[in-house]
Amino acid sequence: MSRPEKIAMSSDEFRLLRDLVYDYCGIFFHDDVSYILERRLNSRLRELSLESFGEYYRFLRFSSERRQELEEIVELLTTNETYFFREKYQLDAFSDEILPELIERKAYDRKLRIWSAGCSSGEEVYTIAMLLKERRDISDWDLEVFGNDISRKMLQSARKGVFGRSSFRAIEPYFKDKYFEPLEDGFYRISDEVRRIASFGQLNLLDDEMLQLLGKVDVIFCRNVLIYFNADARRKVVETFFDKLHDLGYLLLGHSESLINITTDFELVYLVNDMVYRKPRQVELRGVTR
Ligand SMILES: C[S@@+](CC[C@H](N)C(=O)[O-])C[C@H]1O[C@@H](n2cnc3c(N)ncnc32)[C@H](O)[C@@H]1O
């Protein structure tokens, strides 16, 4: 019998696969979008010559190649949309209000660490790095913008630092002219001075072991990532952010994201350009920090 063009996914198979994907990376598919999982994973069944999603589920649970296969799934299921200077009002808040406050407060350390969590192909990391580079008063500080993503493909692109037209849809010509070198066919390469303070790593935001390796940071940008998670995964990731931030460190979420029903641990700071979250100063109570 010949193999059908497209293999159908039963509702039981959907739930098993949905939960497996969710446990791995936090991305949650509601019942009404089961067709997305079915459509996107069909190519894996073809690739692996499997006859049903049940077989695929068993492969993902028990095969010695399960780890690599989960990584393949992530490449098919994540939304990687991003561009330079996305959500400009928030970046204005960062450069005009948050940075000056941090620079004053950290004048003794002369060190700033910024984390772009779920950085996709790197546009957010390089945007933040350009904004840091604009500040002459910290030109001799120890600066680092670290971007992580679960997708190896996206990180490869980020490290390459070469971008096409769609990445530039919101950038001002000033930044494009100053920090990019034109290549052929409408592509541009990010300058070395920006690249030097940027770094990237493959890291799953739900992987506690790997996250332990990450040091404390002053600001976390996690924009347009948590929208794909359900409440439990959001809570877990936000707890990690709380741990990883220095006291009075800032958390910047995407415009449609908030910590409502997730946690009350952060304080809301009303800036001129935006509202942002900040980790309150932790006080020691009889040896217990909180
Ligand atoms: C829509 S992009 C957001 C990019 C950028 N932050 C922005 O706002 O332009 C979401 C990114 O989150 C990543 N992502 C999803 N789940 C993740 C996880 N569990 N750990 C790390 N990154 C994840 C995806 O691979 C994707 O590149």
The ligand as an ORCA input file, in Angstrom:
! r2SCAN-3c Opt
* xyz 0 1
  C       9.289     35.496     18.232
  S      10.957     35.161     18.631
  C      11.340     36.609     19.596
  C      12.671     37.216     19.212
  C      12.992     38.527     19.933
  N      12.992     38.353     21.355
  C      12.050     39.622     19.528
  O      11.179     40.010     20.307
  O      12.161     40.112     18.397
  C      10.783     33.874     19.882
  C      12.048     33.064     20.082
  O      11.935     32.322     21.301
  C      12.619     31.093     21.124
  N      12.197     30.108     22.129
  C      11.006     29.474     22.200
  N      11.013     28.612     23.234
  C      12.224     28.717     23.829
  C      12.828     28.064     24.941
  N      12.180     27.142     25.661
  N      14.094     28.403     25.258
  C      14.768     29.347     24.540
  N      14.245     29.982     23.466
  C      12.984     29.666     23.120
  C      12.262     30.705     19.703
  O      13.182     29.777     19.148
  C      12.272     32.051     18.980
  O      13.487     32.291     18.317
*
